[in-house]
Amino acid sequence: MEHKISALLGSYILLLTTGCLEKPVEDSSYCLNVTEEEECPALDELNETVFPTEDCAGKHIRATSFRERNDSVSTWYEDTATDAIFDSCCYHTDYQPFSDGPKCVEGRPVRDGEEYLVATLQAVAGDWVGDCSINSYSIEQRKFAAQFWLNTALMEHSSVAAFNLFSLELMHFGAPARLLQKSQKAALDEIQHAQRAFSIAAALSGVALQPVSFPTPPSMSTNLVDFAEKVAREAAVNESLAAILAAVQLREAREPAVRDLLAQIIQDESLHAQLAWETLAWCLHKGGASVYERLQVVFQERIEWDTSTFPEEDIRALGILSQKNARQVIEDSWSHVILPSVRLLFMDYEKAAS
């Protein structure tokens, strides 16, 4: 059953990303940030020290000509009252896409009731934010995109806590080792997602906000039926939709750092979704009719996904869909992936129980 659901999700994602696997336009570009005082590097210097360089979807072979220099000013994060000024040097490049598609590897934030728990942020030194280069965009685009990717980073950071709580619950209910191994790996994946998203947000805003504390998480599920419902709502549905949404975002995105993150999210969240469906199958096997009856009720509802973090108008190059497009993706995914996966899950249980 798990293999069938995994194949269903994987096939749907492949269908969505087909457009981004086509050969890119010849006029690709690469940008790097410099201070106001610095000169843009010469082509020879770049080709000796920077190129060739890979992003997730392909390789910049060499810089062929200077494109433009942009002055970028971003005033953001009112709590820091900080203005960040830097320039961006952009070059035309020869670009070779990977023939078999991207090669890199929205999370599952921990909840307390209906509230997502997220970290407190400060502009402090730390290793959650790394080097990241973003092309020049308007101040309004950078402002919105910075907040969008900061929200994403917070959700991915919260997902680390969610998977650690999930691991404890698996242990509490006597889950097999294979589920614990996958859960621990997933927590490490979410750390990488969060670091990349924090880095993108910092590159867009000029302010390196990082997590400094996290709220006390909620208590564990006390019975297997409640645990199965939580896995259904927060993992099986959310992580399947997260992988699918990332596939559509990747199809539109052109910014290398954003494409890298989205490609990693697609690969990792697909595996996390597979873990969730596998866990539900184990819960059904262990808990029998009581778990089955609860899951029937859960999946008869329409589990809503909040799209309020998406803008009215998309910012495609930065991988940000409009609210309308995001809602449509979720609507289609519910019909083409979630409900068929539920049917496979129940058919497998019913067959084993008969």
KEZAKE-984534 format. One record per residue (C-alpha): residue number from 0; x, y, z; residue in three letters. Coordinates in Angstrom, 1 decimal, always signed. Layout:
<atoms>
ATOM    n       X       Y       Z  res
ATOM  NUM       X       Y       Z  ALA
...
</atoms>
This chain:
<atoms>
ATOM    n       X       Y       Z  res
ATOM    0    +0.0    +0.0    +0.0  MET
ATOM    1    +2.7    +2.5    +1.0  GLU
ATOM    2    +4.5    +1.9    -2.4  HIS
ATOM    3    +1.3    +2.6    -4.3  LYS
ATOM    4    +0.7    +5.9    -2.4  ILE
ATOM    5    +4.3    +6.9    -2.9  SER
ATOM    6    +4.0    +6.2    -6.6  ALA
ATOM    7    +0.8    +8.2    -6.8  LEU
ATOM    8    +2.4   +11.2    -5.2  LEU
ATOM    9    +5.6   +10.9    -7.1  GLY
ATOM   10    +3.8   +10.6   -10.5  SER
ATOM   11    +1.7   +13.6    -9.7  TYR
ATOM   12    +4.7   +15.7    -8.8  ILE
ATOM   13    +6.5   +14.6   -11.9  LEU
ATOM   14    +3.5   +15.7   -14.0  LEU
ATOM   15    +3.6   +19.1   -12.3  LEU
ATOM   16    +7.3   +19.7   -12.7  THR
ATOM   17    +7.5   +18.6   -16.3  THR
ATOM   18    +7.5   +22.2   -17.4  GLY
ATOM   19   +10.6   +23.0   -15.3  CYS
ATOM   20   +12.5   +20.1   -16.7  LEU
ATOM   21   +12.5   +21.6   -20.2  GLU
ATOM   22   +15.7   +23.2   -21.5  LYS
ATOM   23   +16.0   +26.7   -20.1  PRO
ATOM   24   +16.3   +29.8   -22.4  VAL
ATOM   25   +19.8   +30.3   -23.6  GLU
ATOM   26   +20.1   +33.7   -21.9  ASP
ATOM   27   +20.6   +32.5   -18.3  SER
ATOM   28   +22.1   +34.8   -15.7  SER
ATOM   29   +24.0   +34.7   -12.4  TYR
ATOM   30   +24.2   +37.4    -9.8  CYS
ATOM   31   +26.3   +38.0    -6.7  LEU
ATOM   32   +26.1   +40.7    -4.0  ASN
ATOM   33   +28.8   +43.3    -3.4  VAL
ATOM   34   +29.0   +46.3    -1.2  THR
ATOM   35   +28.4   +49.8    -2.5  GLU
ATOM   36   +32.2   +50.4    -2.5  GLU
ATOM   37   +33.2   +47.3    -4.4  GLU
ATOM   38   +33.6   +47.0    -8.2  GLU
ATOM   39   +31.8   +44.3   -10.1  CYS
ATOM   40   +34.3   +41.4   -10.7  PRO
ATOM   41   +35.7   +41.2   -14.3  ALA
ATOM   42   +34.7   +38.2   -16.5  LEU
ATOM   43   +38.1   +36.6   -16.4  ASP
ATOM   44   +38.2   +36.8   -12.6  GLU
ATOM   45   +34.7   +35.2   -12.3  LEU
ATOM   46   +35.5   +32.4   -14.7  ASN
ATOM   47   +38.7   +31.6   -12.8  GLU
ATOM   48   +37.2   +31.7    -9.3  THR
ATOM   49   +33.4   +31.1    -9.5  VAL
ATOM   50   +32.4   +29.3   -12.7  PHE
ATOM   51   +31.5   +26.6   -13.4  PRO
ATOM   52   +29.0   +26.5   -10.5  THR
ATOM   53   +25.9   +24.4   -10.1  GLU
ATOM   54   +22.4   +25.2    -8.8  ASP
ATOM   55   +19.8   +22.5    -8.3  CYS
ATOM   56   +18.6   +22.3   -11.9  ALA
ATOM   57   +21.8   +22.7   -13.8  GLY
ATOM   58   +25.2   +24.2   -14.2  LYS
ATOM   59   +26.4   +27.7   -15.1  HIS
ATOM   60   +29.4   +26.9   -17.3  ILE
ATOM   61   +30.9   +30.4   -17.6  ARG
ATOM   62   +30.0   +34.1   -17.6  ALA
ATOM   63   +29.8   +35.4   -21.1  THR
ATOM   64   +29.1   +39.1   -20.6  SER
ATOM   65   +28.2   +41.7   -17.9  PHE
ATOM   66   +24.5   +42.2   -17.7  ARG
ATOM   67   +23.8   +45.0   -15.1  GLU
ATOM   68   +24.6   +46.3   -11.7  ARG
ATOM   69   +21.6   +47.0    -9.4  ASN
ATOM   70   +21.4   +49.1    -6.3  ASP
ATOM   71   +19.0   +47.4    -3.9  SER
ATOM   72   +17.6   +49.0    -0.8  VAL
ATOM   73   +15.4   +47.1    +1.5  SER
ATOM   74   +13.8   +48.4    +4.7  THR
ATOM   75   +12.2   +45.6    +6.5  TRP
ATOM   76   +11.7   +44.0   +10.0  TYR
ATOM   77   +10.4   +46.9   +11.9  GLU
ATOM   78   +11.5   +45.4   +15.2  ASP
ATOM   79   +15.2   +45.8   +14.3  THR
ATOM   80   +14.8   +49.3   +12.7  ALA
ATOM   81   +17.6   +48.3   +10.3  THR
ATOM   82   +18.2   +49.4    +6.7  ASP
ATOM   83   +20.4   +47.2    +4.5  ALA
ATOM   84   +22.0   +48.5    +1.4  ILE
ATOM   85   +23.9   +46.3    -1.0  PHE
ATOM   86   +24.5   +46.0    -4.8  ASP
ATOM   87   +24.0   +43.1    -7.1  SER
ATOM   88   +26.4   +42.4   -10.0  CYS
ATOM   89   +24.6   +40.3   -12.7  CYS
ATOM   90   +26.2   +38.4   -15.7  TYR
ATOM   91   +24.9   +36.5   -18.7  HIS
ATOM   92   +26.0   +32.9   -18.5  THR
ATOM   93   +26.1   +29.7   -20.6  ASP
ATOM   94   +23.8   +27.4   -18.7  TYR
ATOM   95   +23.5   +23.6   -19.0  GLN
ATOM   96   +20.4   +22.0   -17.4  PRO
ATOM   97   +20.7   +18.5   -15.9  PHE
ATOM   98   +19.2   +16.1   -18.4  SER
ATOM   99   +17.3   +14.2   -15.8  ASP
ATOM  100   +16.0   +17.1   -13.8  GLY
ATOM  101   +17.0   +18.7   -10.5  PRO
ATOM  102   +19.4   +16.8    -8.3  LYS
ATOM  103   +19.0   +18.3    -4.9  CYS
ATOM  104   +17.4   +16.6    -2.0  VAL
ATOM  105    +6.3   +23.5    +3.9  GLU
ATOM  106    +7.1   +21.5    +6.6  GLY
ATOM  107    +5.1   +19.9    +9.4  ARG
ATOM  108    +5.1   +22.6   +12.2  PRO
ATOM  109    +4.3   +21.5   +15.7  VAL
ATOM  110    +0.8   +22.6   +16.9  ARG
ATOM  111    -0.8   +23.3   +20.2  ASP
ATOM  112    -4.5   +22.9   +19.5  GLY
ATOM  113    -5.1   +25.1   +16.4  GLU
ATOM  114    -2.1   +27.3   +17.0  GLU
ATOM  115    +1.3   +26.7   +15.3  TYR
ATOM  116    +4.2   +27.1   +17.6  LEU
ATOM  117    +7.1   +29.1   +16.2  VAL
ATOM  118   +10.4   +30.4   +17.5  ALA
ATOM  119   +11.3   +33.9   +18.7  THR
ATOM  120   +13.6   +35.7   +16.3  LEU
ATOM  121   +16.4   +38.1   +16.8  GLN
ATOM  122   +19.1   +39.7   +14.6  ALA
ATOM  123   +22.0   +37.8   +16.2  VAL
ATOM  124   +25.0   +35.9   +15.0  ALA
ATOM  125   +24.5   +32.2   +14.4  GLY
ATOM  126   +24.5   +29.4   +11.9  ASP
ATOM  127   +20.9   +29.4   +10.8  TRP
ATOM  128   +21.7   +32.0    +8.1  VAL
ATOM  129   +24.3   +31.3    +5.4  GLY
ATOM  130   +25.5   +33.0    +2.3  ASP
ATOM  131   +22.8   +33.5    -0.3  CYS
ATOM  132   +22.7   +35.6    -3.4  SER
ATOM  133   +19.4   +37.0    -4.7  ILE
ATOM  134   +18.9   +39.1    -7.9  ASN
ATOM  135   +17.5   +42.6    -7.9  SER
ATOM  136   +13.8   +43.1    -7.3  TYR
ATOM  137   +11.6   +46.0    -6.4  SER
ATOM  138   +11.5   +47.1    -2.7  ILE
ATOM  139    +7.9   +45.9    -2.4  GLU
ATOM  140    +8.7   +42.5    -4.0  GLN
ATOM  141   +11.7   +42.0    -1.7  ARG
ATOM  142    +9.7   +43.1    +1.3  LYS
ATOM  143    +6.9   +40.6    +0.7  PHE
ATOM  144    +9.1   +37.8    -0.4  ALA
ATOM  145   +11.4   +38.2    +2.6  ALA
ATOM  146    +8.3   +37.8    +4.9  GLN
ATOM  147    +7.1   +34.9    +2.9  PHE
ATOM  148   +10.4   +33.0    +3.1  TRP
ATOM  149   +10.8   +34.0    +6.8  LEU
ATOM  150    +7.4   +32.4    +7.5  ASN
ATOM  151    +8.5   +29.3    +5.6  THR
ATOM  152   +11.7   +29.2    +7.7  ALA
ATOM  153    +9.7   +29.4   +10.9  LEU
ATOM  154    +7.4   +26.6    +9.8  MET
ATOM  155   +10.4   +24.4    +8.8  GLU
ATOM  156   +12.1   +25.2   +12.1  HIS
ATOM  157    +8.9   +24.3   +14.0  SER
ATOM  158    +8.8   +21.0   +12.0  SER
ATOM  159   +12.0   +20.0   +13.7  VAL
ATOM  160   +10.1   +20.0   +17.0  ALA
ATOM  161    +7.2   +18.3   +15.4  ALA
ATOM  162    +9.3   +15.3   +14.3  PHE
ATOM  163   +11.0   +15.0   +17.6  ASN
ATOM  164    +7.6   +14.9   +19.3  LEU
ATOM  165    +6.5   +12.4   +16.7  PHE
ATOM  166    +9.4   +10.2   +17.5  SER
ATOM  167    +8.5   +10.2   +21.2  LEU
ATOM  168    +5.0    +9.3   +20.3  GLU
ATOM  169    +6.1    +6.5   +18.0  LEU
ATOM  170    +8.2    +5.1   +20.9  MET
ATOM  171    +5.3    +5.5   +23.3  HIS
ATOM  172    +3.1    +3.3   +21.2  PHE
ATOM  173    +5.7    +0.7   +20.4  GLY
ATOM  174    +6.4    +1.6   +16.7  ALA
ATOM  175    +8.9    -0.5   +14.7  PRO
ATOM  176   +12.4    +0.8   +14.4  ALA
ATOM  177   +12.0    +1.7   +10.7  ARG
ATOM  178    +9.5    +4.4   +11.5  LEU
ATOM  179   +11.8    +5.9   +14.2  LEU
ATOM  180   +14.7    +5.9   +11.8  GLN
ATOM  181   +12.7    +7.8    +9.1  LYS
ATOM  182   +11.4   +10.2   +11.7  SER
ATOM  183   +14.8   +11.1   +13.0  GLN
ATOM  184   +16.1   +11.6    +9.4  LYS
ATOM  185   +13.1   +13.9    +8.7  ALA
ATOM  186   +14.0   +16.1   +11.6  ALA
ATOM  187   +17.5   +16.6   +10.2  LEU
ATOM  188   +15.9   +17.4    +6.8  ASP
ATOM  189   +13.8   +20.1    +8.4  GLU
ATOM  190   +16.9   +21.8    +9.9  ILE
ATOM  191   +18.3   +22.1    +6.4  GLN
ATOM  192   +15.1   +23.5    +5.0  HIS
ATOM  193   +14.9   +26.1    +7.7  ALA
ATOM  194   +18.5   +27.2    +7.3  GLN
ATOM  195   +18.0   +27.7    +3.5  ARG
ATOM  196   +14.8   +29.6    +4.0  ALA
ATOM  197   +16.3   +31.8    +6.7  PHE
ATOM  198   +19.2   +32.5    +4.3  SER
ATOM  199   +16.8   +33.5    +1.5  ILE
ATOM  200   +14.8   +35.8    +3.8  ALA
ATOM  201   +18.0   +37.4    +5.0  ALA
ATOM  202   +19.3   +37.9    +1.4  ALA
ATOM  203   +16.0   +39.6    +0.5  LEU
ATOM  204   +15.7   +41.8    +3.6  SER
ATOM  205   +19.3   +42.5    +4.5  GLY
ATOM  206   +18.6   +41.5    +8.1  VAL
ATOM  207   +19.8   +38.0    +9.3  ALA
ATOM  208   +17.0   +37.1   +11.7  LEU
ATOM  209   +17.5   +33.8   +13.5  GLN
ATOM  210   +15.6   +31.7   +16.0  PRO
ATOM  211   +16.7   +32.2   +19.6  VAL
ATOM  212   +14.0   +30.3   +21.6  SER
ATOM  213   +11.1   +28.0   +21.0  PHE
ATOM  214    +7.8   +27.6   +23.0  PRO
ATOM  215    +7.2   +24.6   +25.3  THR
ATOM  216    +5.7   +22.0   +23.0  PRO
ATOM  217    +2.3   +20.4   +23.7  PRO
ATOM  218    +2.0   +17.0   +25.5  SER
ATOM  219    +2.1   +13.8   +23.6  MET
ATOM  220    -1.0   +12.0   +22.4  SER
ATOM  221    -2.3    +9.7   +25.1  THR
ATOM  222    -3.9    +7.0   +22.9  ASN
ATOM  223    -3.3    +5.5   +19.5  LEU
ATOM  224    -6.6    +6.8   +18.0  VAL
ATOM  225    -5.8   +10.4   +18.8  ASP
ATOM  226    -2.3    +9.9   +17.5  PHE
ATOM  227    -3.6    +8.5   +14.2  ALA
ATOM  228    -5.9   +11.5   +13.8  GLU
ATOM  229    -3.0   +13.9   +14.4  LYS
ATOM  230    -0.8   +12.0   +11.9  VAL
ATOM  231    -3.6   +12.1    +9.3  ALA
ATOM  232    -4.2   +15.9    +9.7  ARG
ATOM  233    -0.8   +17.2   +10.3  GLU
ATOM  234    +1.4   +14.8    +8.3  ALA
ATOM  235    -0.3   +12.7    +5.7  ALA
ATOM  236    -2.3   +15.7    +4.3  VAL
ATOM  237    +0.0   +18.6    +5.1  ASN
ATOM  238    +3.2   +17.0    +3.8  GLU
ATOM  239    +1.7   +15.6    +0.7  SER
ATOM  240    +0.3   +19.1    -0.1  LEU
ATOM  241    +3.6   +20.7    +0.8  ALA
ATOM  242    +5.5   +18.6    -1.7  ALA
ATOM  243    +2.9   +19.2    -4.4  ILE
ATOM  244    +2.9   +23.0    -3.8  LEU
ATOM  245    +6.7   +23.1    -3.9  ALA
ATOM  246    +6.6   +21.3    -7.3  ALA
ATOM  247    +4.4   +24.1    -8.8  VAL
ATOM  248    +6.5   +26.7    -7.1  GLN
ATOM  249    +9.7   +25.2    -8.7  LEU
ATOM  250    +8.0   +25.1   -12.1  ARG
ATOM  251    +7.7   +28.9   -11.9  GLU
ATOM  252   +10.8   +29.9    -9.9  ALA
ATOM  253   +13.9   +31.2   -11.6  ARG
ATOM  254   +16.1   +32.3    -8.6  GLU
ATOM  255   +18.8   +29.7    -8.1  PRO
ATOM  256   +18.7   +29.7    -4.3  ALA
ATOM  257   +14.9   +29.4    -4.3  VAL
ATOM  258   +15.0   +26.6    -6.8  ARG
ATOM  259   +17.5   +24.7    -4.7  ASP
ATOM  260   +15.3   +24.9    -1.6  LEU
ATOM  261   +12.1   +24.0    -3.5  LEU
ATOM  262   +13.8   +21.0    -5.1  ALA
ATOM  263   +15.0   +19.8    -1.7  GLN
ATOM  264   +11.5   +20.3    -0.2  ILE
ATOM  265   +10.0   +18.2    -3.0  ILE
ATOM  266   +12.3   +15.3    -2.4  GLN
ATOM  267   +12.3   +15.4    +1.4  ASP
ATOM  268    +8.6   +16.2    +2.0  GLU
ATOM  269    +7.6   +13.4    -0.4  SER
ATOM  270    +9.5   +11.0    +1.8  LEU
ATOM  271    +8.0   +12.6    +4.9  HIS
ATOM  272    +4.5   +12.2    +3.4  ALA
ATOM  273    +5.3    +8.5    +2.6  GLN
ATOM  274    +6.3    +8.1    +6.3  LEU
ATOM  275    +3.0    +9.6    +7.4  ALA
ATOM  276    +0.9    +7.2    +5.2  TRP
ATOM  277    +3.1    +4.3    +6.4  GLU
ATOM  278    +2.5    +5.3   +10.0  THR
ATOM  279    -1.3    +5.4    +9.4  LEU
ATOM  280    -1.1    +1.9    +8.0  ALA
ATOM  281    +0.8    +0.8   +11.1  TRP
ATOM  282    -1.8    +2.5   +13.3  CYS
ATOM  283    -4.6    +0.7   +11.5  LEU
ATOM  284    -2.8    -2.6   +11.9  HIS
ATOM  285    -2.2    -2.1   +15.6  LYS
ATOM  286    -5.4    -0.3   +16.6  GLY
ATOM  287    -7.9    -2.0   +14.3  GLY
ATOM  288   -11.6    -0.8   +14.1  ALA
ATOM  289   -11.3    +2.1   +16.5  SER
ATOM  290    -8.5    +3.7   +14.5  VAL
ATOM  291   -10.3    +2.9   +11.2  TYR
ATOM  292   -13.6    +4.5   +12.4  GLU
ATOM  293   -11.8    +7.7   +13.5  ARG
ATOM  294    -9.8    +8.0   +10.3  LEU
ATOM  295   -13.0    +7.6    +8.3  GLN
ATOM  296   -14.5   +10.6   +10.1  VAL
ATOM  297   -11.3   +12.7    +9.7  VAL
ATOM  298   -11.0   +12.1    +5.9  PHE
ATOM  299   -14.7   +12.8    +5.3  GLN
ATOM  300   -14.0   +16.4    +6.3  GLU
ATOM  301   -12.3   +18.8    +4.1  ARG
ATOM  302    -9.0   +19.5    +5.9  ILE
ATOM  303    -8.3   +23.1    +5.0  GLU
ATOM  304    -4.9   +24.6    +4.2  TRP
ATOM  305    -4.1   +28.2    +5.1  ASP
ATOM  306    -3.1   +30.2    +2.0  THR
ATOM  307    -3.0   +33.6    +3.7  SER
ATOM  308    +0.8   +33.8    +3.4  THR
ATOM  309    +0.5   +33.8    -0.4  PHE
ATOM  310    +0.0   +37.2    -2.1  PRO
ATOM  311    -2.8   +38.4    -4.3  GLU
ATOM  312    -0.3   +38.6    -7.2  GLU
ATOM  313    +2.4   +36.0    -7.7  ASP
ATOM  314    +6.1   +36.7    -7.6  ILE
ATOM  315    +7.0   +33.8    -9.9  ARG
ATOM  316   +10.8   +34.3   -10.1  ALA
ATOM  317   +11.0   +34.0    -6.3  LEU
ATOM  318    +8.7   +30.9    -6.3  GLY
ATOM  319    +5.7   +32.6    -4.7  ILE
ATOM  320    +2.3   +31.7    -6.1  LEU
ATOM  321    -0.8   +33.9    -5.8  SER
ATOM  322    -3.5   +32.9    -3.3  GLN
ATOM  323    -5.8   +31.9    -6.2  LYS
ATOM  324    -3.2   +29.6    -7.8  ASN
ATOM  325    -2.2   +28.1    -4.4  ALA
ATOM  326    -5.9   +27.3    -3.6  ARG
ATOM  327    -6.3   +25.7    -7.0  GLN
ATOM  328    -3.3   +23.5    -6.5  VAL
ATOM  329    -4.6   +22.4    -3.2  ILE
ATOM  330    -8.1   +21.7    -4.7  GLU
ATOM  331    -6.6   +19.6    -7.5  ASP
ATOM  332    -4.3   +17.8    -5.1  SER
ATOM  333    -7.1   +16.8    -2.8  TRP
ATOM  334    -9.0   +15.2    -5.6  SER
ATOM  335    -6.0   +13.6    -7.5  HIS
ATOM  336    -3.7   +12.6    -4.6  VAL
ATOM  337    -5.2   +12.8    -1.1  ILE
ATOM  338    -8.5   +11.0    -1.6  LEU
ATOM  339    -7.0    +8.3    -3.8  PRO
ATOM  340    -4.4    +7.7    -1.1  SER
ATOM  341    -7.1    +7.4    +1.5  VAL
ATOM  342    -8.9    +4.9    -0.6  ARG
ATOM  343    -5.7    +2.8    -1.0  LEU
ATOM  344    -5.1    +3.0    +2.8  LEU
ATOM  345    -8.6    +1.8    +3.6  PHE
ATOM  346    -8.7    -0.9    +1.0  MET
ATOM  347    -5.5    -2.3    +2.3  ASP
ATOM  348    -6.9    -2.4    +5.8  TYR
ATOM  349   -10.2    -3.8    +4.8  GLU
ATOM  350    -8.6    -6.5    +2.8  LYS
ATOM  351    -6.4    -7.5    +5.8  ALA
ATOM  352    -9.3    -7.4    +8.2  ALA
ATOM  353   -11.6    -9.5    +6.1  SER
</atoms>
